[in-house]
């Protein structure tokens, strides 16, 4: 017997439903079954909204962490990156690379918004993939 939500055996369904996106899609289908029965767009919209909200919270925390709570983390991250590149970068280029790494701040608003946008594009596909398997057929 196959589950209508996932198309998988019932044991696997419990594991799949632990994932927040699939849980949101499942919850949307069950909240108002007549409205969302087989509604790919409705469940996709709900799950993608949860994805965007979770990512917005993550990037807000990331910005606050690196810029307000512990600004020294930028320096620690830069030094770790320099050590990582030291083994694979020629000596004559290493000084220039180290200076560029120390000057860069990837935890500013512009950089985080670009990362958020890239993540939203990938997340849309990711949520769509879960939606295919969790939408009631």
C-alpha positions as CSV (number, residue, x, y, z in Angstrom):
1,X,0.0,0.0,0.0
2,X,1.4,3.4,-1.0
3,X,0.8,6.7,0.8
4,X,-1.1,9.3,-1.2
5,X,1.1,12.2,0.0
6,X,4.5,10.8,-0.8
7,X,3.8,7.7,-2.9
8,X,6.2,5.9,-0.6
9,X,5.5,3.1,1.9
10,X,4.1,4.5,5.2
11,X,7.4,3.9,7.1
12,X,9.3,6.3,4.8
13,X,6.5,8.9,5.1
14,X,7.3,9.6,8.7
15,X,11.0,10.3,7.8
16,X,10.0,12.6,4.9
17,X,7.5,14.5,7.0
18,X,10.3,15.5,9.4
19,X,11.6,17.8,6.7
20,X,10.1,21.3,7.2
21,X,9.2,21.8,3.5
22,X,7.4,18.6,3.1
23,X,5.8,19.1,6.5
24,X,4.5,22.5,5.3
25,X,3.2,21.1,2.1
26,X,1.5,18.2,4.0
27,X,0.0,20.7,6.5
28,X,-1.3,22.9,3.7
29,X,-2.9,19.9,2.0
30,X,-4.5,18.8,5.2
31,X,-5.6,22.2,6.5
32,X,-8.2,22.7,3.8
33,X,-8.2,19.6,1.7
34,X,-10.8,20.7,-0.7
35,X,-9.0,23.9,-1.5
36,X,-5.5,22.4,-1.9
37,X,-6.3,18.9,-3.2
38,X,-3.9,18.5,-6.1
39,X,-3.1,22.2,-6.0
40,X,0.6,22.3,-6.9
41,X,0.8,26.1,-6.9
42,X,-0.9,26.6,-3.6
43,X,1.3,24.1,-1.8
44,X,4.4,25.4,-3.6
45,X,3.6,29.0,-2.5
46,X,3.2,27.9,1.1
47,X,6.4,25.9,1.2
48,X,8.4,28.5,-0.6
49,X,7.2,31.1,1.8
50,X,8.4,29.0,4.7
51,X,11.8,28.6,2.9
52,X,12.1,32.4,2.3
53,X,11.2,33.1,5.9
54,X,13.7,30.6,7.3
55,X,16.4,32.0,5.0
56,X,15.6,35.6,5.9
57,X,15.9,34.7,9.6
58,X,19.2,33.0,8.9
59,X,20.7,35.9,7.0
60,X,19.5,38.4,9.6
61,X,21.2,36.3,12.3
62,X,24.4,36.0,10.2
63,X,24.5,39.8,9.7
64,X,24.0,40.5,13.4
65,X,26.4,37.8,14.5
66,X,29.3,39.0,12.3
67,X,28.6,42.8,12.6
68,X,27.3,43.3,16.1
69,X,27.6,40.3,18.4
70,X,31.2,39.3,17.6
71,X,32.9,41.4,14.9
72,X,36.2,39.5,15.5
73,X,34.7,36.5,13.7
74,X,35.4,38.3,10.4
75,X,39.1,38.3,11.3
76,X,39.1,34.7,12.4
77,X,37.3,33.7,9.2
78,X,39.8,35.7,7.1
79,X,42.8,34.1,8.8
80,X,41.3,30.6,8.3
81,X,40.8,31.3,4.6
82,X,44.4,32.6,4.3
83,X,45.7,29.4,5.9
84,X,43.6,27.3,3.6
85,X,44.9,29.0,0.5
86,X,48.5,29.1,1.7
87,X,49.1,25.5,0.6
88,X,47.8,25.9,-2.9
89,X,48.8,29.4,-3.8
90,X,52.2,30.4,-5.2
91,X,54.3,32.5,-2.7
92,X,54.4,35.6,-5.0
93,X,50.6,35.8,-5.2
94,X,49.9,34.9,-1.5
95,X,50.6,38.4,-0.1
96,X,48.2,40.0,-2.6
97,X,45.6,37.3,-1.9
98,X,46.0,37.7,1.9
99,X,45.5,41.5,1.6
100,X,42.3,41.0,-0.5
101,X,40.9,38.5,2.0
102,X,41.6,40.7,5.0
103,X,40.0,43.7,3.3
104,X,36.9,41.9,2.1
105,X,33.7,41.7,4.3
106,X,31.3,39.1,3.0
107,X,28.9,39.8,5.8
108,X,27.6,43.2,4.6
109,X,24.0,43.9,3.6
110,X,24.7,43.8,-0.2
111,X,26.6,40.5,-0.1
112,X,24.0,38.8,2.1
113,X,21.2,40.0,-0.2
114,X,23.0,38.6,-3.2
115,X,23.4,35.3,-1.3
116,X,19.8,35.4,-0.3
117,X,18.7,35.8,-3.9
118,X,20.9,33.0,-5.1
119,X,19.5,30.8,-2.4
120,X,16.0,31.7,-3.2
121,X,16.5,30.6,-6.8
122,X,17.9,27.2,-5.8
123,X,15.4,26.9,-3.0
124,X,12.5,27.3,-5.4
125,X,13.7,24.2,-7.3
126,X,14.3,22.4,-4.0
127,X,10.8,23.2,-2.7
128,X,9.3,22.3,-6.1
129,X,11.0,18.9,-5.9
130,X,9.5,18.2,-2.5
131,X,6.2,19.5,-3.7
132,X,6.1,17.0,-6.5
133,X,6.4,14.1,-4.0
134,X,4.2,15.6,-1.3
135,X,1.2,17.0,-3.2
136,X,-1.8,14.7,-3.0
137,X,-2.4,13.0,-6.3
